[in-house]
Amino acid sequence: MSRYDRWNAILELLAQEGRLSVEEAAQALEVSTATIRRDFDQLAQQQMLMRTRGGAVAQSVSYDLPLRYKTARHADEKHRIAAAAAELVNPGAVIGLNGGTTTSELARTLATQSTLESGFTIVTNALNIASELTVRQHVKIVVTGGVARQQSYELIGPLANGVLDQVTLDAAFLGVDALDAELGASAHHEGEASVNHLLVSRATQVVVVADSSKIGKRAFARICPLSEIDTLVTDEQLSNALFDQISEAGVKVIRA
């Protein structure tokens, strides 16, 4: 297990339990207590947890893993989802992308698609996507304003309105924290949800890209109802029951 995989596992255990001792973490991850102590100290330096005598506690009740610690989760599914979603983009299109691991994977896939070599435009509030794709000459990058959120590298807040109010998107591709047949798409953070809602309002087509672990779930802040979503691209693990629920609401479901 790599260091980042180990850190990801520690943070997920903390998210579930709220408190973790060195011995508990060492046993769960099958590593030495010395390794866990170093991990706890390094994560505490990054303000990802708080050190206690003999262990650690989560920083807050509403725990949200930073983007770089989420990359290993459902990696194969995210690759397939990104490949399927990329097929929906035509040359010359103007698309919106929010932040997240699935949309970041989609951005990389789009940048290397031979069918899009003539060029296309990405409007995004995700700093990591903008930074990674700026070097691609055939990709025009437009970045919203806003205040950077460390957990997701997304720009949030009312400053994003200035840009998004001036653009029209052929499609918005949204990574979400949850998608429920009644509530619709939602996010853990209200600031992210607000910007995502703006992206939806500017798009002709709205595509949600999310692995099946997020379907049938609800998060704190609503992005949009299911009626505003045209397509869901997810993985083959989506149950038939949830497939039927989403489809009956008029959303096209693609299982990659």
C-alpha positions as CSV (number, residue, x, y, z in Angstrom):
1,M,0.0,0.0,0.0
2,S,1.4,3.4,-1.0
3,R,1.7,6.3,1.4
4,Y,-1.2,8.1,-0.3
5,D,-3.4,5.0,-0.3
6,R,-2.6,4.6,3.4
7,W,-3.5,8.2,4.1
8,N,-6.7,7.9,2.2
9,A,-7.6,4.8,4.3
10,I,-6.8,6.6,7.5
11,L,-8.9,9.6,6.6
12,E,-11.8,7.3,5.6
13,L,-11.6,5.5,9.0
14,L,-11.6,8.8,10.8
15,A,-14.6,9.9,8.7
16,Q,-16.5,6.8,9.9
17,E,-15.3,6.7,13.5
18,G,-14.4,10.3,14.4
19,R,-11.5,9.1,16.6
20,L,-8.7,6.6,15.9
21,S,-5.9,5.2,18.0
22,V,-2.5,4.4,16.7
23,E,-3.0,0.7,17.5
24,E,-6.4,0.6,15.8
25,A,-5.1,2.1,12.6
26,A,-2.0,-0.1,12.6
27,Q,-4.2,-3.2,12.9
28,A,-6.7,-2.1,10.3
29,L,-4.0,-1.2,7.7
30,E,-1.6,-4.0,8.7
31,V,1.4,-1.7,9.2
32,S,3.6,-0.9,12.1
33,T,2.6,1.6,14.8
34,A,5.7,3.7,13.9
35,T,4.4,4.1,10.4
36,I,1.0,5.2,11.6
37,R,2.5,7.7,14.0
38,R,4.4,9.3,11.1
39,D,1.3,9.3,9.0
40,F,-0.7,10.9,11.8
41,D,2.0,13.6,12.2
42,Q,2.2,14.3,8.5
43,L,-1.6,14.5,8.1
44,A,-1.8,16.8,11.2
45,Q,0.7,19.1,9.6
46,Q,-1.6,19.4,6.6
47,Q,-4.5,20.1,8.9
48,M,-6.3,16.9,7.8
49,L,-6.7,15.6,11.3
50,M,-5.9,16.6,14.9
51,R,-3.4,14.6,16.9
52,T,-4.3,13.4,20.3
53,R,-2.4,11.4,22.9
54,G,-2.1,8.0,21.3
55,G,-4.2,8.7,18.3
56,A,-6.1,11.3,16.2
57,V,-9.5,12.8,15.7
58,A,-11.2,14.1,12.6
59,Q,-11.1,17.9,12.0
60,S,-14.8,18.3,11.8
61,V,-18.1,16.4,11.8
62,S,-18.8,17.2,8.1
63,Y,-15.7,15.4,6.8
64,D,-14.7,15.9,3.2
65,L,-11.6,14.2,1.8
66,P,-9.4,16.5,-0.4
67,L,-9.3,15.7,-4.1
68,R,-5.8,14.2,-4.1
69,Y,-6.8,11.6,-1.5
70,K,-9.9,10.5,-3.5
71,T,-8.1,9.5,-6.7
72,A,-7.7,5.8,-5.8
73,R,-11.4,5.3,-5.1
74,H,-13.3,3.5,-7.8
75,A,-10.5,4.3,-10.2
76,D,-11.5,1.8,-12.9
77,E,-15.1,2.9,-12.9
78,K,-14.0,6.5,-13.3
79,H,-11.9,5.7,-16.3
80,R,-14.8,3.9,-18.0
81,I,-17.2,6.7,-17.1
82,A,-14.9,9.3,-18.5
83,A,-14.4,7.4,-21.7
84,A,-18.2,7.0,-22.2
85,A,-18.9,10.7,-21.4
86,A,-16.1,11.9,-23.8
87,E,-18.1,10.3,-26.6
88,L,-20.9,12.8,-26.0
89,V,-18.6,15.8,-26.9
90,N,-18.4,17.1,-30.4
91,P,-15.6,19.1,-32.0
92,G,-15.9,22.8,-31.3
93,A,-18.2,22.3,-28.3
94,V,-18.2,24.6,-25.3
95,I,-18.6,22.5,-22.2
96,G,-18.7,23.2,-18.5
97,L,-16.8,21.1,-16.0
98,N,-17.0,21.3,-12.2
99,G,-14.3,19.9,-9.9
100,G,-13.9,16.3,-8.7
101,T,-12.0,13.2,-9.5
102,T,-14.5,12.0,-12.2
103,T,-14.6,15.3,-14.1
104,S,-10.8,15.6,-13.8
105,E,-10.5,12.2,-15.4
106,L,-13.0,13.3,-18.1
107,A,-10.9,16.4,-18.8
108,R,-7.8,14.3,-19.3
109,T,-9.7,12.0,-21.6
110,L,-11.1,14.9,-23.7
111,A,-7.7,16.5,-24.1
112,T,-6.4,13.3,-25.7
113,Q,-9.4,12.4,-27.9
114,S,-8.3,12.3,-31.5
115,T,-11.8,13.3,-32.6
116,L,-11.4,16.6,-30.8
117,E,-8.1,17.7,-32.1
118,S,-9.7,20.5,-34.1
119,G,-10.4,22.2,-30.7
120,F,-13.1,22.7,-28.1
121,T,-13.7,25.0,-25.0
122,I,-13.8,24.1,-21.3
123,V,-15.4,26.5,-18.8
124,T,-14.5,25.4,-15.3
125,N,-14.3,26.4,-11.7
126,A,-11.7,23.7,-11.0
127,L,-8.2,25.0,-10.6
128,N,-6.6,21.6,-11.1
129,I,-8.4,21.0,-14.5
130,A,-7.5,24.5,-15.7
131,S,-3.9,24.1,-14.7
132,E,-3.5,20.6,-16.3
133,L,-5.2,21.5,-19.6
134,T,-3.7,25.0,-20.1
135,V,-0.8,23.4,-22.0
136,R,-3.1,21.8,-24.5
137,Q,-3.1,24.1,-27.5
138,H,-6.4,22.8,-28.9
139,V,-8.2,23.3,-25.6
140,K,-9.5,26.8,-24.8
141,I,-9.8,27.2,-21.0
142,V,-12.1,29.7,-19.4
143,V,-11.9,29.9,-15.6
144,T,-14.7,31.3,-13.3
145,G,-13.9,33.7,-10.5
146,G,-14.4,32.8,-6.9
147,V,-12.6,31.8,-3.7
148,A,-10.6,28.5,-3.9
149,R,-11.8,25.7,-1.7
150,Q,-8.8,23.6,-0.6
151,Q,-10.7,20.3,-0.3
152,S,-11.8,20.2,-3.9
153,Y,-9.6,22.8,-5.7
154,E,-12.9,24.5,-6.8
155,L,-13.6,28.2,-7.0
156,I,-16.9,29.0,-5.2
157,G,-18.8,32.1,-4.2
158,P,-20.6,35.0,-5.9
159,L,-17.5,36.0,-8.0
160,A,-18.2,33.0,-10.2
161,N,-21.4,34.6,-11.4
162,G,-19.6,37.3,-13.4
163,V,-18.2,34.8,-15.8
164,L,-21.0,32.2,-15.9
165,D,-23.6,34.9,-16.6
166,Q,-21.8,35.7,-19.8
167,V,-21.4,32.3,-21.4
168,T,-23.5,29.7,-23.0
169,L,-22.6,26.0,-22.7
170,D,-23.4,23.2,-25.1
171,A,-23.2,20.8,-22.2
172,A,-22.3,20.8,-18.5
173,F,-20.6,17.7,-17.1
174,L,-21.1,17.5,-13.4
175,G,-19.5,15.4,-10.8
176,V,-21.8,15.1,-7.8
177,D,-21.6,13.8,-4.3
178,A,-25.0,12.2,-4.5
179,L,-27.9,11.6,-6.9
180,D,-31.4,10.7,-5.7
181,A,-34.6,10.1,-7.7
182,E,-36.5,12.6,-5.5
183,L,-34.0,15.2,-4.5
184,G,-31.9,15.2,-7.7
185,A,-28.2,16.0,-7.7
186,S,-26.6,17.3,-4.5
187,A,-23.2,18.2,-3.0
188,H,-21.7,18.1,0.5
189,H,-20.8,21.8,0.3
190,E,-23.4,24.6,-0.4
191,G,-20.8,26.8,-2.1
192,E,-20.0,24.0,-4.6
193,A,-23.7,23.3,-5.1
194,S,-24.4,27.0,-5.9
195,V,-21.7,27.1,-8.7
196,N,-22.8,23.8,-10.1
197,H,-26.4,25.1,-10.3
198,L,-25.1,28.0,-12.3
199,L,-23.3,25.7,-14.7
200,V,-26.6,23.8,-15.1
201,S,-28.5,27.0,-15.9
202,R,-26.1,27.9,-18.7
203,A,-26.1,24.5,-20.4
204,T,-28.2,23.2,-23.2
205,Q,-27.5,19.6,-22.1
206,V,-26.7,18.5,-18.5
207,V,-24.7,15.3,-18.0
208,V,-24.0,13.9,-14.5
209,V,-20.9,11.7,-14.3
210,A,-20.8,9.6,-11.1
211,D,-19.9,6.1,-10.0
212,S,-22.7,3.9,-8.8
213,S,-21.7,4.4,-5.1
214,K,-23.2,7.9,-5.3
215,I,-26.6,6.9,-6.8
216,G,-29.5,6.6,-4.5
217,K,-27.8,8.9,-2.0
218,R,-28.4,12.4,-0.7
219,A,-26.0,15.1,0.3
220,F,-26.4,18.4,2.2
221,A,-26.9,20.9,-0.6
222,R,-29.1,20.5,-3.7
223,I,-27.7,21.2,-7.1
224,C,-30.7,20.6,-9.3
225,P,-33.7,18.3,-9.6
226,L,-33.6,15.3,-11.8
227,S,-35.8,17.1,-14.3
228,E,-32.9,19.3,-15.3
229,I,-30.6,16.4,-15.9
230,D,-30.5,14.9,-19.4
231,T,-28.0,12.1,-19.0
232,L,-26.3,10.1,-16.2
233,V,-23.1,8.3,-17.1
234,T,-22.3,5.7,-14.4
235,D,-20.8,2.3,-14.1
236,E,-22.1,-1.2,-14.6
237,Q,-22.6,-1.8,-10.8
238,L,-25.7,0.4,-10.8
239,S,-28.6,-1.7,-9.7
240,N,-31.5,-2.3,-11.9
241,A,-33.9,-0.8,-9.4
242,L,-31.9,2.5,-9.3
243,F,-31.5,2.4,-13.1
244,D,-35.3,2.2,-13.4
245,Q,-35.9,5.0,-10.9
246,I,-33.6,7.4,-12.7
247,S,-34.8,6.3,-16.2
248,E,-38.5,6.8,-15.3
249,A,-37.7,10.4,-14.4
250,G,-36.7,11.0,-18.0
251,V,-32.9,10.8,-17.6
252,K,-31.0,8.7,-20.1
253,V,-28.7,6.3,-18.2
254,I,-25.4,5.1,-19.7
255,R,-23.7,2.3,-17.7
256,A,-20.1,2.2,-18.8
